[in-house]
Amino acid sequence: MPFDPDRVETVTFDSYSTIVDVDAAESALKDRVDDPEPVSKLWRARSLEYTFVANEIDAYQPFYEMNRDALQHALDAHSVDLSTDERDEILAVYHELDVFDDVREGIERLREGGYDCYVVSNGNPEMLASMVEHADIGDLLADTISADEVETFKPRAELYRHAAARTGTPIDGITHVTAAWFDVMGAQHAGMQGVWADRKASPWEPFDGEPDLTVESLFELADALGV
């Protein structure tokens, strides 16, 4: 089904990889790891895998702790021995990730066009507070909504339904914008329109349909909504 701008009342955004660039975390590894790229990639992959497994075995813990465990695994897998303090310094980079260039102006256009904007994220409240401050978008967001509030991670429908309740919007009136394929699918499954922010010209996943809309930047979403 094609994207329907007339349905859109509220726009929600994922945080990591959508508003801020998680690949920037690799820079925190450079001074401590000989080959930081594979460590960084395994770190990110495991942090997401842990959330998927946690959903199925009721092993929720805040995302920052998931991220800590995932980093430790990535370091162990590549035989990197760091102190707890060094590991925590690397982990802290998640509080100051690089912000994508189109974020502030893109969200500003949506707000000026009459759309309430929220962040809906796996990140726990402390992570989201620092991300919003670092991205300088606090004045543009109506609120942030964390998986911590329901102790359930994406792509479980419960989190998206909780977000709809928190925004006071019927779930089919929400468009969710995310760089994560599973987040697009989760939002659509729950009843939202799913917009894929494909900043890296990646192939779409070959199962379970297509995004309602694919954009390279938030400007393209604003264009699609006529604002």
N, C-alpha and C positions, 0 to 999 in steps of 0.2 A: 504494500500500500504506500503510495507516495506521501511525502511530508505534507501535512495540512496546517498551514500557518493560522488558519481561522480557529483551530482548537486551542491554541497556545494562550494560557493565562499567566503561567509562571515558568521560569527557566531555572533549572538546577544544574550545577557544575560539579564534576568530580574535582579532586584537588591535585593529586600527584600524577604527573604526566599530562595533565590538562591545563592547570594554572601554573604549576611550577615543574621544572625539568628534573626528573629523578636521575637522569644520566649525569647531571652535574655532581652527584654524590661521588662519582669516580675520582674527582679532584682531591677529595679528602683522603683517598687511599694512596695517592701518588708518592707521598713522602715516606710511606711505610711499607709499600708492596712493590716488588720489582715489576710485576705485570698486572696493573690494577684492573684492566678491562674485564677479563674473565671473572675476577673476584666480584666486581661490581655487578656484573650480569647475573651471577649465581645468587648473590645477595638479594637482588630484586626479585628474581624468580622464586626463591625459597620463601621470601616474606609473603608473597601472594599464595603460594601453595599451602603455607601454614594456615592462612585464613580459610582456604577452601576446606582443608581437613578439619579445622576447629569447628566449622559449621556442622560437620557431619558427626563429630564425636563429642559435641558439647564441651569443648575445651577452650572457650573464649578467654582471651586476656587482651588488654589494650594493645592497639597496633604498635605502639612504640616498643612494647615488650616482644611482640612478634618479630619486629624488625631487629631487635637486639639478638634474639635467638638465631635469626636468619644470617645476620652478619657473622656471628660466631661460627656457624656451620660453614659459611663461605671461606672464612679464614682457615678453619681446620682442614677443609677439603683441598686447599692450596698450600697446606703446611706452613702457614704464616702464624708465628707465635708473637702475640702482642699482649701487653699488660691490660688489665681491666680499664685503667685510665685512658690508655691509647684507644682502645675499642670504643669507649664512651665518647671520646673526642670525635672519632669518625662518625659515630651514630648521630651526634649533635648537628651534623651538617643538614639533617632533615629540617632543622629550624630555620635554615637560611638558603634554601635552594634557589637557583636562578629562576626568575619569572619570565614567561614567554612575552615577547614584545607586544603582542596584540591584546593582552588580557585587560589591562585597565581601560583602554579606549573602547574595546569591544563590549565589555560589560557596561560601560558608560552609555554607549549607544542604546543598548537594550533597556537600561533604566530610563533614559530620556524618552524612549518609545513607549513607556508605560508598563514594562514587565518587571515584576518583583523577581529578584535574583538571589539564589541561595547556593551554598556549597553543601553537598551531600557526600560524605567521605567515610572511608574506613578509619581515617585518622582519629585519634582520641582528641578531646577538647583542647588540651595544651598544645598539641601539634598544630591544630587548626588555628588557634589563636595566633601563634607565631607566624604561620604561613600567611594569614590575612594581613598581619602587621607588615611583614616583609614585602608582600606584594602590593601594599598600599591600596587595598580595595575595601577597607572596612566601611568607608562611607557609601559604598555602592551596593553592599550586600544587606539584605533584610536580616539574614542570620546564617549561622553554620549549623549543620545537623550531622551528628557523629554516630557511627555504628555503636559507640560506647553506650548510647542511650537505650539501645535495645539488646546490647551484647550479642549482636549478630552481624556478620560481615556480608558484603556483596558476594555473589549476586542473588542472595536470598530475597524473595519478594517482601518479606516482613520489613526490611529496612526501607524499601521504596514506599511501602504503604505507610510506614511511620512518617516518612518525609512528607507525604501528601497531607497527612493529618496535621503535622507541624506547620505546614505552609497554609493550611486552610483552603487547599485547592483540590477539586476532584482530580483523581489520579490521571484521568485521560486529558486533563487540561494542563498537564506538566510536560515539558520537554526537557529531557536530561541530556547533557552534553558531556562527553567523556572520550578520552583517548584509549580506554581499555575496552577491548572487544567484548569481554564477558560482562562488563558493566552496561554496555549497550543492550545486550541480550537480556540481562536481568531487569533493566528498566522496562523494556518492551514486554517482557513476560508479565510484569506487575501491572501493566496497563498504560505506561507512559509512552510518548514518542521518544525514540532513541536517536540522538545525533552523534555520529562518530567524528571526533576531531582527529583527523588523520594528517598529522603534521609531517610525517616522514614517508608519505607515499607507499605505505605498507599494503600488502594484499589482505583482503578481507578473509575471515575464516569461512571455510567452505561447507558450513552446515547451519541449519536453523535460520534461514532467511537472510535478509539484508538490513542495514540500518535504514531508518526512515529518511535520513539525510546524511550525507558525508560532506564535511567541510575541511579546508586546509587551515582556516583561521576563524576566530570568532567574528571577524568582519563579514565573512560569508553567511554566517547565521543571521546577523543583523540585516544583511541584504535580503535573505530569504523571508524575513519577517517584515520587510519594508520599513525599517527604521535606520 
